[in-house]
Amino acid sequence: ITAILDGFHAIEHGQAWPKQWCVGLIHCLQKRDTSTAVEGYRPITVMSLFYRLLTGIRAGQILAQLSCQAASMQCGFMQGKEAADAAA
């Protein structure tokens, strides 16, 4: 765990991401069970666990700061709020 945290610290101080952590695998998900043509699939990119972990932590921190500045009706992705709050 220490090596991973040291890696994150180095990245946040300007070091390049390790190439292994930057690989994204493309997978096509069927939109419907009966899909047989290209338009019946949705491509998604599966990123490494390390990339998702660090970006998830940072996104949460940024959203927490933005929630203090957001309008009262801004409910999407705000901590402690949900879409139903916009109708209230």
Backbone torsions as a table, in degrees:
resi	resn	phi	psi	omega
1	ILE	NA	-37.5	-179.8
2	THR	-60.7	-40.1	-179.9
3	ALA	-63.7	-38.5	178.8
4	ILE	-66.6	-45.7	179.0
5	LEU	-63.7	-39.1	175.9
6	ASP	-62.6	-38.9	177.3
7	GLY	-63.2	-44.5	177.8
8	PHE	-61.6	-42.4	179.5
9	HIS	-61.2	-44.1	179.6
10	ALA	-63.9	-41.2	179.1
11	ILE	-61.4	-43.8	-179.0
12	GLU	-70.6	-11.4	176.5
13	HIS	-108.0	22.2	169.6
14	GLY	103.9	-8.9	178.8
15	GLN	-71.5	146.7	179.9
16	ALA	-66.9	149.6	174.5
17	TRP	-64.3	140.3	172.9
18	PRO	-59.6	138.9	-176.5
19	LYS	-56.4	-36.8	-179.2
20	GLN	-62.8	-29.6	-178.1
21	TRP	-81.7	-12.8	-176.1
22	CYS	-97.9	0.7	-178.0
23	VAL	-77.3	129.4	175.4
24	GLY	-117.9	126.2	179.3
25	LEU	-94.8	130.5	179.9
26	ILE	-91.7	131.0	177.4
27	HIS	-133.4	139.7	179.0
28	CYS	-100.9	122.4	177.8
29	LEU	-97.4	136.6	176.2
30	GLN	-70.8	135.2	175.7
31	LYS	-75.7	-36.9	178.2
32	ARG	-137.5	154.9	179.9
33	ASP	-59.6	-27.2	-175.9
34	THR	-92.3	5.0	-177.8
35	SER	-63.6	131.0	177.7
36	THR	-131.5	-10.7	-178.5
37	ALA	-112.4	167.3	-176.3
38	VAL	-54.9	-43.1	-177.1
39	GLU	-68.6	-7.0	178.3
40	GLY	-90.6	7.6	-178.2
41	TYR	-125.5	150.7	179.3
42	ARG	-119.8	117.6	179.0
43	PRO	-77.0	137.5	173.8
44	ILE	-128.2	155.3	176.5
45	THR	-111.7	125.4	178.1
46	VAL	-100.0	112.8	-178.5
47	MET	-92.5	167.5	-179.3
48	SER	-66.2	154.8	178.8
49	LEU	-60.0	-38.4	-178.5
50	PHE	-65.0	-42.3	177.9
51	TYR	-63.4	-47.5	-179.0
52	ARG	-64.1	-36.9	179.9
53	LEU	-64.0	-52.9	-177.7
54	LEU	-66.0	-44.4	-179.0
55	THR	-68.2	-32.8	176.6
56	GLY	-65.4	-42.7	178.1
57	ILE	-62.7	-49.3	-178.3
58	ARG	-65.2	-40.5	178.5
59	ALA	-61.3	-41.6	178.0
60	GLY	-62.2	-40.1	178.9
61	GLN	-66.8	-41.2	179.4
62	ILE	-66.9	-44.1	179.3
63	LEU	-63.3	-35.3	177.5
64	ALA	-62.3	-40.1	178.5
65	GLN	-71.0	-39.6	-179.9
66	LEU	-67.8	-30.8	-177.7
67	SER	-61.7	-26.8	177.2
68	CYS	-71.9	-26.3	-176.7
69	GLN	-99.0	-14.7	-174.4
70	ALA	-73.9	152.0	176.6
71	ALA	-64.0	156.6	-176.3
72	SER	-62.2	-26.7	-179.6
73	MET	-87.5	-4.4	176.4
74	GLN	-76.2	109.1	-175.7
75	CYS	-115.7	-24.5	-177.0
76	GLY	-66.0	126.2	176.4
77	PHE	64.5	16.1	178.4
78	MET	-96.3	136.8	-179.2
79	GLN	-63.2	134.5	178.0
80	GLY	79.4	5.8	179.4
81	LYS	-127.5	159.7	176.2
82	GLU	-143.1	166.8	-176.0
83	ALA	-56.0	-35.6	-179.1
84	ALA	-62.2	-23.8	179.9
85	ASP	-66.9	-25.5	-179.3
86	ALA	-67.4	-28.6	179.9
87	ALA	-82.2	-15.7	-175.9
88	ALA	-74.8	NA	NA
